[in-house]
Amino acid sequence: MSDGTTTSWRAVVFDLDGTLLDTVPLIVASHRHALQTVLGRDEPDEVLRAGIGKPLIDQMRAFDPARADDLFAAYQAWNLEATPRYVRWFDGVPELLRRLDAAGLRLGVATSKMRASVDLAFRTVPPPVAFDAIVTLEDTATHKPDAAPLLHALGGLGAPAAHALYVGDAVVDVEAARAAGTAAVAVTWGAGVAADLRAAAPLAVVDTPGALGDVIVAGAEAAA
């Protein structure tokens, strides 16, 4: 991963859940519904949040390998029905995206979310800018913390890893950025634990979309 001292950003790839979209309450409620419906049990919020960023079926296997498919189906049915009631942009994110777009940066998304769920979310709350690449679960054979989703996004953006930044709210996002050769910035307003994010040693850990914009634009201006 770049140390940020000489790199100038040409492209920014974002995680989606917990980074751009405030979907963590939706995810937690969906997990809780699936666990109660299929297994007749509940877990604390921190347990239900722990796997966010990984493919959904992997999260279900962590709860019960033998019933993962049933958990997956129960989660999906409830989640898709509930999405229009829950999903929204984090405060400040639309302004951030417009700022980066105006600065001439190529913008993309690399998420472990399935395409149908991403499409539903974006129909419910349309993006304020046009993303140049959107990579979902179905687009790569391996997933975060593997580099494949980020590299796929960068291919769509036409940007080299050395001049790209990945932004996410989970340790797996930082790990995926490192594997792909991009820099990483972690955000604290999503599902991740701030201390864990700092321990993963990204380029920066930021608390607001405004601060994130400052970090990105400062790097982008180095290219001028």
C-alpha positions as CSV (number, residue, x, y, z in Angstrom):
1,M,0.0,0.0,0.0
2,S,1.2,3.5,-0.8
3,D,2.5,5.5,2.2
4,G,0.7,8.6,0.8
5,T,3.9,10.8,0.7
6,T,4.1,11.1,-3.1
7,T,0.9,9.4,-4.4
8,S,-1.7,11.6,-6.2
9,W,-5.2,10.2,-6.4
10,R,-6.9,9.9,-9.8
11,A,-9.6,7.5,-8.7
12,V,-11.5,6.7,-5.5
13,V,-13.3,3.4,-5.0
14,F,-15.8,3.1,-2.1
15,D,-17.2,0.3,-0.1
16,L,-21.0,0.7,0.0
17,D,-22.6,-0.6,3.2
18,G,-21.5,1.5,6.2
19,T,-19.4,3.8,4.1
20,L,-21.7,5.6,1.6
21,L,-25.0,4.1,2.5
22,D,-26.3,4.0,6.1
23,T,-27.5,0.4,5.8
24,V,-26.1,-1.0,9.1
25,P,-29.4,-0.8,10.9
26,L,-31.0,-2.6,8.0
27,I,-28.3,-5.3,8.0
28,V,-28.6,-5.8,11.8
29,A,-32.4,-6.1,11.6
30,S,-32.1,-8.5,8.7
31,H,-29.7,-10.7,10.6
32,R,-31.9,-10.7,13.7
33,H,-34.9,-11.6,11.7
34,A,-33.1,-14.5,10.0
35,L,-31.7,-15.8,13.3
36,Q,-35.0,-15.6,15.1
37,T,-36.9,-17.2,12.2
38,V,-34.6,-20.0,11.3
39,L,-32.7,-20.8,14.6
40,G,-35.0,-19.3,17.2
41,R,-32.2,-17.3,18.8
42,D,-30.8,-13.8,18.9
43,E,-27.4,-12.2,19.2
44,P,-26.1,-8.8,20.4
45,D,-25.8,-6.1,17.8
46,E,-22.0,-6.3,17.9
47,V,-22.1,-9.9,16.9
48,L,-24.6,-9.2,14.1
49,R,-22.4,-6.4,12.8
50,A,-19.1,-8.3,12.9
51,G,-19.2,-9.8,9.5
52,I,-20.4,-6.7,7.5
53,G,-18.2,-6.3,4.5
54,K,-17.9,-10.1,3.8
55,P,-20.2,-12.0,1.4
56,L,-23.6,-12.6,2.9
57,I,-23.4,-16.4,2.7
58,D,-20.1,-16.3,4.6
59,Q,-21.8,-14.3,7.4
60,M,-24.6,-16.9,7.5
61,R,-22.1,-19.7,7.8
62,A,-20.5,-18.0,10.8
63,F,-23.9,-18.2,12.6
64,D,-24.6,-21.9,11.6
65,P,-22.9,-23.7,8.8
66,A,-25.6,-26.4,8.6
67,R,-28.4,-23.8,8.2
68,A,-26.6,-21.2,6.2
69,D,-28.7,-21.5,3.1
70,D,-31.9,-21.2,5.2
71,L,-30.5,-18.2,7.0
72,F,-29.5,-16.6,3.7
73,A,-33.0,-17.0,2.2
74,A,-34.7,-15.6,5.3
75,Y,-32.3,-12.7,5.4
76,Q,-32.7,-11.9,1.7
77,A,-36.5,-12.0,1.7
78,W,-36.8,-9.7,4.7
79,N,-34.0,-7.4,3.6
80,L,-35.3,-6.7,0.1
81,E,-38.8,-6.0,1.5
82,A,-37.4,-3.6,4.2
83,T,-34.8,-1.8,2.1
84,P,-37.0,1.1,1.0
85,R,-37.9,1.8,4.7
86,Y,-34.3,1.8,5.9
87,V,-31.8,2.8,3.3
88,R,-30.4,6.3,3.1
89,W,-27.1,8.1,2.4
90,F,-25.0,9.0,5.4
91,D,-25.2,12.8,6.2
92,G,-22.6,14.6,4.2
93,V,-21.9,11.8,1.7
94,P,-23.9,13.3,-1.2
95,E,-21.9,16.5,-0.8
96,L,-18.7,14.5,-0.6
97,L,-19.4,12.7,-3.9
98,R,-20.3,15.9,-5.7
99,R,-17.1,17.5,-4.4
100,L,-14.9,14.6,-5.6
101,D,-16.7,14.5,-9.0
102,A,-16.2,18.3,-9.4
103,A,-12.5,17.7,-8.7
104,G,-12.3,15.4,-11.7
105,L,-11.8,12.2,-9.8
106,R,-13.0,8.9,-11.3
107,L,-15.4,7.3,-8.7
108,G,-16.3,3.7,-8.3
109,V,-17.9,1.2,-5.8
110,A,-16.6,-2.2,-4.8
111,T,-18.9,-4.1,-2.5
112,S,-19.7,-7.6,-1.3
113,K,-23.4,-6.8,-1.7
114,M,-25.3,-8.6,-4.5
115,R,-26.2,-6.8,-7.7
116,A,-30.0,-6.9,-7.0
117,S,-29.6,-5.4,-3.6
118,V,-27.4,-2.6,-4.9
119,D,-29.8,-1.9,-7.7
120,L,-32.7,-1.7,-5.3
121,A,-30.8,0.6,-3.0
122,F,-29.9,2.9,-5.8
123,R,-33.5,3.0,-7.1
124,T,-34.6,3.9,-3.6
125,V,-31.9,6.6,-3.0
126,P,-30.4,7.5,-6.4
127,P,-26.7,8.3,-6.4
128,P,-25.9,12.1,-6.6
129,V,-23.2,11.4,-9.2
130,A,-22.6,8.8,-11.8
131,F,-20.2,6.1,-10.7
132,D,-17.7,5.1,-13.4
133,A,-17.6,1.4,-12.1
134,I,-19.8,-0.6,-9.8
135,V,-18.4,-4.0,-8.7
136,T,-20.8,-6.4,-6.8
137,L,-20.6,-9.9,-5.4
138,E,-21.3,-11.5,-8.7
139,D,-18.5,-9.8,-10.6
140,T,-15.5,-11.6,-9.1
141,A,-14.8,-15.2,-8.0
142,T,-13.1,-14.1,-4.8
143,H,-14.0,-11.3,-2.4
144,K,-12.6,-8.9,0.2
145,P,-10.0,-9.1,1.8
146,D,-8.9,-10.5,-1.6
147,A,-7.8,-7.9,-4.1
148,A,-10.1,-9.0,-6.9
149,P,-13.0,-6.6,-6.4
150,L,-10.8,-3.6,-6.2
151,L,-8.7,-4.6,-9.2
152,H,-11.9,-5.2,-11.2
153,A,-13.1,-1.7,-10.3
154,L,-9.8,-0.1,-11.2
155,G,-10.0,-1.8,-14.6
156,G,-13.4,-0.2,-15.1
157,L,-12.0,3.2,-14.0
158,G,-8.9,3.0,-16.1
159,A,-6.7,3.9,-13.1
160,P,-3.5,2.3,-11.8
161,A,-3.5,1.0,-8.2
162,A,-0.7,3.3,-7.3
163,H,-2.9,6.3,-8.0
164,A,-6.1,5.0,-6.4
165,L,-7.6,5.0,-3.0
166,Y,-10.1,2.6,-1.4
167,V,-12.5,3.9,1.3
168,G,-14.3,1.5,3.7
169,D,-15.5,1.0,7.2
170,A,-14.1,-2.4,7.9
171,V,-10.7,-4.0,8.5
172,V,-11.3,-6.2,5.4
173,D,-11.5,-3.1,3.3
174,V,-8.1,-2.0,4.5
175,E,-6.7,-5.5,3.9
176,A,-8.2,-5.6,0.4
177,A,-6.7,-2.2,-0.4
178,R,-3.3,-3.4,0.7
179,A,-3.6,-6.6,-1.4
180,A,-4.6,-4.5,-4.5
181,G,-1.7,-2.1,-4.0
182,T,-4.0,0.9,-3.4
183,A,-4.0,3.2,-0.4
184,A,-6.8,2.9,2.1
185,V,-8.8,5.3,4.2
186,A,-11.0,3.9,6.9
187,V,-14.2,5.7,8.1
188,T,-15.6,5.4,11.6
189,W,-19.3,6.1,11.0
190,G,-20.1,2.6,9.8
191,A,-19.9,-0.9,11.3
192,G,-16.2,-1.0,12.1
193,V,-14.6,-0.5,15.5
194,A,-12.3,2.6,15.4
195,A,-9.5,1.0,17.4
196,D,-9.5,-2.0,15.0
197,L,-9.4,0.2,12.0
198,R,-6.5,2.2,13.4
199,A,-4.6,-1.1,14.2
200,A,-5.0,-2.1,10.5
201,A,-2.8,0.9,9.6
202,P,-4.6,2.6,6.7
203,L,-3.4,5.9,5.3
204,A,-5.9,7.7,7.5
205,V,-8.9,7.1,9.8
206,V,-11.5,9.8,9.5
207,D,-14.7,10.6,11.4
208,T,-16.7,12.7,9.0
209,P,-17.3,12.8,5.2
210,G,-16.0,16.4,5.2
211,A,-12.6,15.2,6.7
212,L,-12.6,12.3,4.1
213,G,-13.0,14.9,1.3
214,D,-10.1,16.9,2.7
215,V,-7.8,13.9,2.7
216,I,-8.8,12.9,-0.9
217,V,-8.7,16.3,-2.4
218,A,-5.3,17.1,-0.9
219,G,-3.9,14.0,-2.6
220,A,-5.7,14.7,-5.9
221,E,-4.2,18.3,-5.9
222,A,-0.7,16.8,-5.8
223,A,-1.3,15.7,-9.4
224,A,-1.9,19.3,-10.6
